[in-house]
Amino acid sequence: METEPNPTVNDVAMVVVDPLRSLAEQVYQNRTERDELKAQIDTLRASWETSVRGLLDAYTQAASKVSEGEAKLRAEAVAQYELNNRTSKKLPYGLGIREKTVVAIADELSILNWATEKEMFLTVDRKSFDKFVTATGFVVWKGTRIAWTDKVPEATIPTDLGKALAKEVVNG
């Protein structure tokens, strides 16, 4: 009765590497297919844009004229509304006026001090806070560490996976 030898360290390593290689090859094939399709799309798009260049340019000019015309029309409508002492929000040709409420702030620091004193309207800007914690390493508040940085492993995939796979075969 023959028994199979115990696997060596190299045999175990091959078992771990094979799924990685298989997945890496699949990702490489998927990327290659995606890139070939993108190249076809780019070629067709360039051809289409060339064939309709005049139409696209004319549309861009027309859209610009519309924006400019609308801005002038709005300005004139507001001017007439002001000239008529804001008596009627309905203007000729179906135009109208809508009054929008806006907040004007004279001094932002005073607003911040007021909000702090009243303990209202304050939120943490998470992006800025994360930058601060990254720069300082941690934050302590009232004797307690409330935030800190940590390292978490994250896998990376080379851009040129085909080259990496070929190199692995040569060195393997």
C-alpha positions as CSV (number, residue, x, y, z in Angstrom):
1,M,0.0,0.0,0.0
2,E,1.6,3.2,-1.2
3,T,1.0,6.5,0.6
4,E,1.1,9.9,-1.0
5,P,3.9,12.1,0.2
6,N,3.1,15.1,2.3
7,P,2.9,18.3,0.3
8,T,6.0,20.4,0.4
9,V,6.0,24.2,1.0
10,N,6.4,24.7,-2.8
11,D,3.3,22.5,-3.5
12,V,1.3,24.6,-1.1
13,A,2.6,27.8,-2.6
14,M,1.5,26.6,-6.1
15,V,-2.0,26.0,-4.8
16,V,-2.2,29.6,-3.5
17,V,-0.6,31.1,-6.6
18,D,-2.8,29.2,-9.1
19,P,-6.1,31.0,-8.2
20,L,-4.3,34.3,-8.3
21,R,-2.9,33.6,-11.7
22,S,-6.2,32.3,-13.0
23,L,-8.0,35.4,-11.8
24,A,-5.2,37.7,-13.1
25,E,-5.5,36.0,-16.6
26,Q,-9.2,36.5,-16.6
27,V,-8.9,40.2,-15.7
28,Y,-6.3,40.6,-18.4
29,Q,-8.6,39.0,-21.0
30,N,-11.5,41.1,-19.9
31,R,-9.4,44.3,-20.1
32,T,-8.1,43.3,-23.5
33,E,-11.7,42.8,-24.8
34,R,-12.8,46.1,-23.2
35,D,-9.9,48.0,-24.8
36,E,-10.6,46.5,-28.2
37,L,-14.2,47.5,-28.0
38,K,-13.3,51.0,-26.9
39,A,-10.9,51.3,-29.8
40,Q,-13.7,50.4,-32.2
41,I,-16.1,52.8,-30.5
42,D,-13.5,55.6,-30.7
43,T,-12.9,54.9,-34.4
44,L,-16.7,55.0,-35.1
45,R,-17.2,58.1,-33.0
46,A,-14.4,60.0,-34.7
47,S,-15.8,59.0,-38.1
48,W,-19.3,60.1,-37.1
49,E,-18.1,63.4,-35.6
50,T,-16.2,64.1,-38.9
51,S,-19.3,63.4,-40.9
52,V,-21.5,65.7,-38.8
53,R,-18.9,68.3,-37.9
54,G,-20.8,71.1,-39.6
55,L,-24.1,70.2,-37.9
56,L,-22.4,69.9,-34.5
57,D,-20.8,73.3,-35.0
58,A,-24.1,74.9,-36.0
59,Y,-25.8,73.4,-33.0
60,T,-23.2,74.7,-30.6
61,Q,-23.5,78.2,-32.1
62,A,-27.3,78.0,-32.0
63,A,-27.2,76.9,-28.3
64,S,-24.9,79.8,-27.5
65,K,-27.2,82.3,-29.2
66,V,-30.1,80.8,-27.2
67,S,-28.3,81.2,-23.9
68,E,-27.2,84.8,-24.7
69,G,-30.7,85.7,-25.9
70,E,-32.4,84.2,-22.8
71,A,-30.0,86.1,-20.5
72,K,-30.8,89.4,-22.3
73,L,-34.5,88.7,-22.2
74,R,-34.4,88.0,-18.5
75,A,-32.4,91.1,-17.7
76,E,-34.9,93.3,-19.7
77,A,-37.9,91.6,-18.0
78,V,-36.4,92.4,-14.6
79,A,-35.6,95.9,-15.7
80,Q,-39.2,96.5,-16.8
81,Y,-40.5,94.9,-13.5
82,E,-38.3,97.3,-11.5
83,L,-39.4,100.3,-13.8
84,N,-43.0,99.5,-13.0
85,N,-42.3,99.6,-9.3
86,R,-42.9,95.8,-8.9
87,T,-46.6,96.2,-9.4
88,S,-47.3,93.2,-11.6
89,K,-45.3,89.9,-11.9
90,K,-47.0,89.2,-15.2
91,L,-45.3,90.7,-18.2
92,P,-46.3,90.7,-21.9
93,Y,-45.6,87.7,-24.2
94,G,-46.1,85.2,-21.4
95,L,-43.1,86.4,-19.4
96,G,-43.3,86.6,-15.7
97,I,-41.3,87.4,-12.5
98,R,-40.7,85.1,-9.7
99,E,-39.2,86.6,-6.5
100,K,-36.6,84.3,-4.9
101,T,-35.5,84.6,-1.3
102,V,-31.8,84.7,-0.8
103,V,-29.7,85.0,2.3
104,A,-27.1,87.8,2.5
105,I,-24.2,87.5,5.0
106,A,-22.3,90.6,6.1
107,D,-19.7,88.8,8.2
108,E,-19.2,85.1,8.1
109,L,-17.1,85.1,11.3
110,S,-19.9,86.7,13.2
111,I,-22.3,84.1,11.9
112,L,-19.9,81.3,12.9
113,N,-19.5,82.8,16.4
114,W,-23.3,83.2,16.8
115,A,-23.9,79.6,15.6
116,T,-21.3,78.3,18.0
117,E,-22.8,80.2,20.9
118,K,-26.2,79.0,20.1
119,E,-24.9,75.5,19.3
120,M,-26.9,75.3,16.1
121,F,-26.3,74.9,12.3
122,L,-22.9,73.3,12.8
123,T,-21.9,70.1,10.9
124,V,-18.6,68.4,10.4
125,D,-17.2,68.7,6.9
126,R,-16.0,65.1,6.7
127,K,-13.5,65.7,3.8
128,S,-11.8,68.5,5.6
129,F,-11.9,66.6,8.9
130,D,-10.3,63.5,7.3
131,K,-7.5,65.7,5.9
132,F,-6.9,67.1,9.3
133,V,-6.8,63.7,11.0
134,T,-4.4,62.4,8.2
135,A,-2.1,65.3,8.8
136,T,-2.1,65.1,12.6
137,G,-2.4,61.3,13.0
138,F,-5.2,61.6,15.6
139,V,-7.6,63.9,17.4
140,V,-8.2,64.1,21.1
141,W,-11.2,65.8,22.6
142,K,-11.7,66.3,26.3
143,G,-9.0,63.8,27.0
144,T,-10.3,61.1,24.7
145,R,-8.9,60.1,21.4
146,I,-11.9,60.4,19.0
147,A,-10.2,59.8,15.6
148,W,-7.0,58.4,14.3
149,T,-5.4,57.0,11.2
150,D,-5.1,53.3,10.5
151,K,-3.6,51.2,7.7
152,V,-5.9,48.8,5.8
153,P,-4.5,46.4,3.2
154,E,-5.8,46.9,-0.3
155,A,-4.9,44.9,-3.4
156,T,-3.7,46.7,-6.5
157,I,-3.8,45.4,-10.1
158,P,-1.1,46.5,-12.5
159,T,-2.3,48.5,-15.5
160,D,-0.3,46.3,-17.9
161,L,-1.4,42.9,-16.5
162,G,-0.4,41.1,-19.7
163,K,3.2,42.2,-19.2
164,A,3.1,41.2,-15.5
165,L,1.7,37.8,-16.5
166,A,4.4,37.3,-19.2
167,K,7.1,38.2,-16.7
168,E,5.8,35.7,-14.2
169,V,6.0,32.9,-16.8
170,V,9.6,33.8,-17.7
171,N,10.7,34.0,-14.0
172,G,8.4,31.1,-12.9
